[in-house]
């Protein structure tokens, strides 16, 4: 959120952390990823986040894993032209055709 002015940063954080749509996102600031194990992400501030599936995406191209996942989900076909290999998501980052799945950053459209 650093690319945005302070008011927009605060509004975005409030929206992400709210439970208006039945989901609140745990936003961590000033805590970098130190290590990813098979069960949790260890953060630089000493805290950790347990997970079932972790997908890390960085860079300017679509990862083969993300592209193959999008191709394997029938609901993604309707978004294929716009998504260009990324996963189509709704405004809450829920992956179309994958209940309980979320995507963000370079792997989401």
C-alpha positions in Angstrom: 0.0 0.0 0.0 3.0 2.3 0.1 2.4 3.6 -3.4 -0.9 5.2 -2.2 -1.4 8.3 -0.1 -2.0 8.0 3.7 -5.8 8.4 3.5 -6.2 5.8 0.8 -3.8 3.4 2.8 -6.0 3.8 5.9 -9.2 3.3 4.0 -7.9 0.1 2.3 -6.7 -1.3 5.7 -10.0 -0.6 7.3 -11.9 -2.3 4.4 -9.5 -5.4 4.5 -9.8 -5.7 8.2 -13.6 -5.3 8.4 -16.0 -8.2 8.6 -18.6 -6.5 6.3 -18.7 -9.4 3.8 -18.2 -12.2 6.3 -14.4 -12.3 6.0 -11.8 -10.2 7.7 -8.2 -10.2 6.5 -5.4 -10.4 9.0 -3.1 -7.6 7.7 0.4 -7.7 9.0 2.6 -4.6 8.6 6.3 -4.4 9.2 6.6 -8.2 9.5 8.5 -9.8 6.6 8.5 -13.5 5.8 11.5 -15.2 7.5 10.7 -18.8 6.6 8.0 -21.0 5.1 7.7 -24.5 6.6 5.3 -27.3 5.6 2.7 -26.0 8.1 3.3 -22.3 8.8 4.8 -19.0 7.6 7.3 -17.6 10.1 7.5 -13.9 10.3 10.3 -11.5 11.2 8.4 -10.2 14.2 8.4 -13.7 15.8 4.8 -14.5 14.9 3.6 -17.2 12.6 0.6 -18.0 10.3 -0.6 -21.6 9.9 -1.8 -22.6 6.5 -3.0 -25.5 4.4 -1.8 -24.2 1.0 0.8 -21.5 0.4 1.3 -20.0 -3.0 4.0 -17.5 -3.4 4.1 -15.4 -6.5 6.5 -12.6 -7.5 7.7 -11.2 -10.7 6.2 -10.0 -14.0 5.1 -13.3 -15.6 2.5 -15.9 -14.8 3.9 -19.0 -13.0 3.3 -22.3 -14.8 1.6 -23.6 -11.6 -0.9 -20.7 -11.7 -1.6 -21.1 -15.4 -2.2 -24.8 -15.1 -4.5 -24.3 -12.1 -6.5 -21.7 -14.1 -6.7 -24.1 -17.0 -7.9 -27.0 -14.7 -10.8 -25.0 -13.2 -13.8 -25.0 -15.6 -15.2 -21.8 -14.1 -12.0 -20.0 -15.1 -12.7 -20.5 -18.9 -15.1 -17.5 -19.0 -12.3 -15.2 -17.8 -9.4 -16.7 -19.8 -9.0 -13.9 -22.3 -8.8 -11.2 -19.7 -6.9 -13.2 -17.0 -4.1 -14.3 -19.4 -3.1 -17.3 -17.3 -3.8 -15.7 -13.9 -6.7 -16.8 -11.6 -9.9 -14.9 -12.0 -11.1 -13.7 -8.5 -13.9 -11.6 -7.1 -13.6 -8.4 -5.1 -12.7 -10.5 -2.0 -10.0 -12.4 -3.9 -12.0 -15.6 -3.9 -10.9 -17.8 -6.9 -13.7 -18.5 -9.3 -14.5 -22.2 -9.3 -12.4 -23.0 -6.2 -14.5 -22.7 -3.0 -12.3 -21.7 -0.1 -9.5 -20.7 -2.5 -8.0 -17.2 -2.6 -5.4 -15.6 -4.9 -3.7 -12.2 -4.9 -0.8 -10.2 -6.5 0.7 -11.6 -9.7 -1.4 -14.8 -9.7 -4.8 -13.0 -9.5 -6.9 -11.1 -12.1 
